[in-house]
Amino acid sequence: MIYTVTFNPAIDYVVRMTDDLKPGMTNRSASEECYFGGKGINVSTILKNLGLESTALGFIAGFTGDAIKKSVDEKGIKADFVKLPEGISRINVKIKGKEETELNAQGPMIPESSQKELFKKLDQLKDGDTLILAGSIPSSLPSDVYEKIIEQIKDRKIDVVVDATKDLLLNVLKYHPFLIKPNNHELGEMFGKELKTDDELEEHAKKLQEMGARNVLISMAGDGAMLIAETGEKFRIGVPKGTVKNSVGAGDSMVAGFIAGFKKNHSYEKALKMGTAAGSATAFSDDLATGKDILSIYDTL
């Protein structure tokens, strides 16, 4: 089984404007949409669209949390969330005009009792399972919560995937995660350098492997992606042509596509191809990509 963790899920309220946003004045929208997710939930959604089952873990609160849970259920994804005693899950406002303006909420407080409940749910993971940890950590959680989670399951043969930045990522390398996914800028930030060439990216990805990472997937937006695999192989891929409509969820889609590709084919090259197809398909869509759209792009790569 694949498990995803979303510490701070959200409803994204997307407001589309015909004109620019005018601060301090009454603005009227052209249209509005709501999207339900969070990084781990996004991963579970793409996995489902590609025919793989997963269990979504994490925290929800209030009426917005109920709406998120309902959305996950309607997608056919198994959810095992911890319901918080107070607060509401986040509503993030995305205003799209000639420029984009975002207002991301902080989210509810997560008491220690609820944290313990999540950790108890991790006891259900078994040898051969995959755990995907993605995104930032809410201020009410300890900064080392990723490490504590991996520490709890380290004696089981579980493949851990971590999609996080800087210290969050560096601090878990000692646990030898199966996959990490920095982008090219995040990889440079970890070493205090601006990495411009493929050779520089490969060199520093291998440094992360020396620190414990098994496979390093580097996303580079319009420049494609690179995988430095634990086999010693390097794979490089470009991106298909298309009109970018949406950057939200593209990285999560890449992670999900990679895992789906590897689970189905046991090939790092095909996993990279599926990850690229999934990330691109979401970028070319208003919402997370459908399985049909992903496979259509996969066949062109």
N, C-alpha and C positions, 0 to 999 in steps of 0.2 A: 504493500500500500504506500502511496505517496501522501505525505502530510504537509500542509502549508500553515504558516503562522502569520496572522495579521494582528499586530498589537493595537493598531489605531485605525480601524476601518472608517470609511466615510461615504457620505452621499455627495457626489459632485453635482452641484446645481449650475448648469451651463446656461448663461444668458448671452444671446447673440444680439448685437447692436447693428443698426444700419449706419449710425454716425459714431464719432468718437465719444468716449465717456467724458462727461463734463462734470468735474468735481464741484460740489456745492450747489448743484442744480438738480431739478427733477429730470431723470433720464427715462426713456421708454425703450423697451426691448422690441426686437423683431420676432424673436421666438425664444423658447426655453426648453431645456431637457434635463432629466435627472439620470445620473449613472451611479450605480451602487458598487462599491468595491473597496480598494486598498490593495497593496502590492501582493500579498499572499492570496487574496481572493481572486485577483486578476490572473495569477498563475493557475489557480484551480479552474478558472473559467476556460482558459486556453487549453489546458489539459483535457477538460471535458469535451471541448470542441474537436479535439484530436482523438477522442475515443478512449482516453485514460481516466480511470477513477481516482479521486483523491478525497481526503478529509480535510476540511478547512477548520483550523483552530484559531483562537484569538479571543478578543474581548468585545462585547457589544453592550450598549446601555440605552435605556429609555425607548421612546417611540421610534426614534430614528434607527436605533439598533434593531428593533423589531422589523422595520422595513428592510434593512440590510439582510437580516436572516430570511425574510420572505423571498427576497430577490434571489438569494443563493439557493433556497429550496426550489424555486421555480425553474432554475437552470439545471436542476437535477444533480446538484453537488451536495454531497454529504457534509453537514456542518456539525461541529461539536464545540460551539462557542461557550465562553463563560459570560453569564449575564451579570453585569455590575450592579451593585445595590443603589447607586445614585448617578445622576448626570445623564447626558445624552451622547450618543455617538456623533461624530463631527458632521457638519455640513460645510463643505468647501464651495465657495462661490468663484466661478470662472467667467469673467466677462470678456467676450470676444468681439472686438470691433476692428478698427484698423490696427490697433495694438491690443495685446492681451493683458488683462489685469486679473490677478488671482488673490483671493483672500482665503487662506487656509486656517481653519480653526485649530485650537489646541487639543481638544478632545477631553474626555472625562478623566477624573482621577481614578487610579487603579489601586485599591487597597491591598495590603499584604495578604489578606485572606483570599482574595480573588487570584492573586499571583500564585499562591500555593495550590489553588484549584487547577490552574493551568498546568502546573508542574506535575500534578497527580495524573492528568490526562496523558502526559508524555510516557507514562508507564505502559500504555497500550502498544507502543512501538516495538516491533520485533526485528530480529535479524532479517536482512534483505530489504527492509523498508527504506524510504527516502524521506528526508526532512528538509523542507525549504524555508529558510529564514530570510526575510527581505524587508528592507526599509529602515527608517530611523526608529529611535526608541523614545516613547513619550517621557516627559519629565518626571512622571510619578513612578516610573520603573527604574531600578538600579542600572547604572551605565554598563555594568558587566553582565546583563541578563542573557546576552547571546552565549557568553562563556559558561554561565551557570546551566543553561539548557543543554549545551553540548557536553558539559561535564557529567550531567545526569545520565546521558545515554551512551557515553563513550565506550562502555564495556560490551555494547551490542554492535553487531555488524550493520550499522546504519550509514547510508551515504548522506552526508550533510551538504547542502548547497547554501551558500551565503552570498546575498546580493546587498552589500552595504558599503559604506565609504570609510576611508581613512582608518582611525583607531578601531572602530567597530570591526573592521575586516582584519586588520593586522593582529588584533588580540586573539583571534580564533585560529590563526594559522597553526598554532602548536597542536591543535586537535586534528590536523590533516584533513580538512574538508575536501569532499569529492570535487566540488566545483566552486570557484569564485568568479564574479563577473564585474570587474571594474571597467569603466570606460577609459579611453586613452587619457583624458584629463585627470581623472581620479588616480590612475596609475602613476602619473607624473607627480601629483600632489603628495603621494605616499613617500616619495623619495626627494621631494623638494626640487624637482626639475621639470622643465618643459620638454616633453618627448615628442620629437617631430618625425622621426623615420621609423620604418618597420623594424629595422635592426635595433633601434633604441627600445622600442616597445617589447621586442622579444627578449632582449637582455634583462630588462627589469621584471618581466613576467617570470623569467627563470629565477630571479632573485626571490620572488614570492614562493616559487616552488621549493627553493632551498630553505625557506622559512617554514615550510610545511604543506602548502597547497598542492593538491594532486593535479588538477587541471585548471588552467587560467584562460578564461574567455574574455577577450578585450573587444568591447563594442566601440565603433568609431563613427557613428551616425552615417553620414553620406559616403564615408570612405570604406564602409564595410565592417568586417570583423576579422579577428585573428584568434586562433586557439593554439595554445601551447599545451600539448597533452602529456599525461604522465608516461606515455610510451616513448617520449623523446621526440615525437613528431610535431611539426608545425604545419598548421592549415590556415590558409588565407582565402577570403571570399569577398567579393564585391556586393553591391546592393542592386536590386532590380530597379528599372525606371518606373516612376509613378509620381503622383501628386500627393505630397504630404499634407494630410488634413488634421492630424492629431498625433501629438508626441506622448500623450498620457497613456501609460500602459505598454508602450513599445518595448521597453527594457524588460518588463515582467513577461511579455509575450515571448521575447527571445529566450529567457530562462526556461519557460514552459516548453517551448518548441525544442530546445536542446535536450531537455530531459526526455520528452516524448520520442524524439529521434533516436536517442541512445537506447531507451528501453525497448524500442521496436526493432532496431537494427544492430545494436551492440557495435556501432561504428562511430568513432569520433568525427570522421569526415561528414557522414550523413547527419550526425547530431548538429554539427555546425550549420549545415545546409538547412535543416528544419528550423533551427533557432533563427537564422537569418530570414527565412520565409515568414515565420510567425511575427517577428518584430516588424518587418516591412509591411506585412498585410495589415497589422493594426495601425501603423503610421498612415496607411493609405485609406483608412476607414474612419467613420465618425465615432465608432465605439470599438470595443475589442473585436478582433477579427474572427470570422467564422472558419470552421475547419475547411470548408470548400475553398475559400479565398486563400488560405494558407497553402493548401495542396496545389492550387493553381499556380501560385508563385514558385513553389518548390520545384515544379516540373520545368521551370524556365531557367533555374540556376545551374 
